[in-house]
Amino acid sequence: MKEKVILAYSGGLDTSVILKWLELKGYDVIAYVADVGQKEDFEAVREKALKTGASKVYIEDLKEELVQEYIFAAARGNALYEGRYFLGTAIARPLIAKRQIEIAAREGAHYVSHGATGKGNDQVRFELAYYALQPDIQVISPWKDAEFLAQFKGRSDMIAFAEKWSIPVKASIAKSYSEDENLMHISHEAGILEDPLFRPHEEIFSRTVAPQRAPDAETLLEIEFADGYPVRVTNRSDSTVVTGALPLFTYLNRVGAANGVGRVDMVENRFVGIKSRGVYETPGATILWAAHRDLEGIAMDKEVMRIRDMLSPLFSELIYNGFWFSPEMDFLLSAFEKSQEKINGSVLLSIYKGNVTPIGRQSPISLYNQDLSSMDVEGGYNAMDAGGFIRIHAIRLKAHNIVLKNGKPYTWRHKE
């Protein structure tokens, strides 16, 4: 009997070539397509996989789980890699890998395969997830296989292989950049975008309208949260109300995209040590992150926020680097779960020409005391107490003055 291999299949050039290559090597290839919100004709993808040599095709709808268990988890931890990237590609990879391992168990397959390159982050994300979930799984990674690399030195070799085996592909040698799309975002990278000085042409952006061409009127959105989870969106401009994880996030995407929200152009540090330039469109998450963070300002304790904010960069790195299924991630998610208790309330945002601006917030357990904060009302606060508060904190600063001389570092000299 042929050994079964579950291939993460997209229908693009790379995974179509890999599918045929694995079949020619004697494997029983089962194609697995993850529907994470990309615009795709999945029945056409199924038909193509079967014609290319797959014995079976799984098309798995993962959109609801992606939003509820991964995107919302990232939002509750304020995940933002290197201060700018919303982790749209990275956040979907552990879910895709998890379902692939589940299919392998169902099919009794000892092998899984993917089409991620040997220079990128996705190879790490997929394979760490595979091994964490099924330690004895065998991984076939063609872009790190000597035989595969000898046969395919570039896109021209792959296109020629596809033509030889009558595999229909949309790609051409002249294709100037690559993309990855899911419900959370679409990324554009490589090719002409590898020049960090090159300004992306407007036609590259496929999800968001240019901010300059967005409507001249603001859209007012109110987002309601319960324990840090978004539960309701109300459009104050047209009275639309949306509930439910997937419909809510899809609606935020639509509003954000129409208003030019969520474009990011940056050079980031890949886990493998290479810098890369990425152009991202993440409309819905940009709105959601802004609202969630603003609500925490009124509903979260200062010291809890300080500690959580220390952990958020680590959380972002773990997602980016592929450690979703790890003990340290379990620890962080548990900590964030505690931090999000009673993060209840709503935030009003102004969406206008690429900008997301919180303009009001309320919470039933608000820690904000208007009387205490007021400059006009004493509110139980004795201003004279501040004198002692300041003097206590000044003790350390006065001690530090010992190492200064007239405001300059004091030079210590050995005395003969």
Helices and strands as residue ranges (DSSP letters): E 4-8, H 13-24, E 28-35, H 42-52, E 56-61, H 63-65, I 66-71, H 72-76, H 88-107, E 111-113, H 122-133, E 138-140, G 142-144, H 146-151, H 155-164, E 178-181, E 186-189, G 191-194, G 202-204, G 211-213, E 219-226, E 229-235, E 241-243, H 245-258, E 263-269, E 275-281, H 283-299, H 302-321, H 327-339, E 345-352, E 355-362, H 370-373, H 385-400, G 401-403, E 404-405, E 408-409
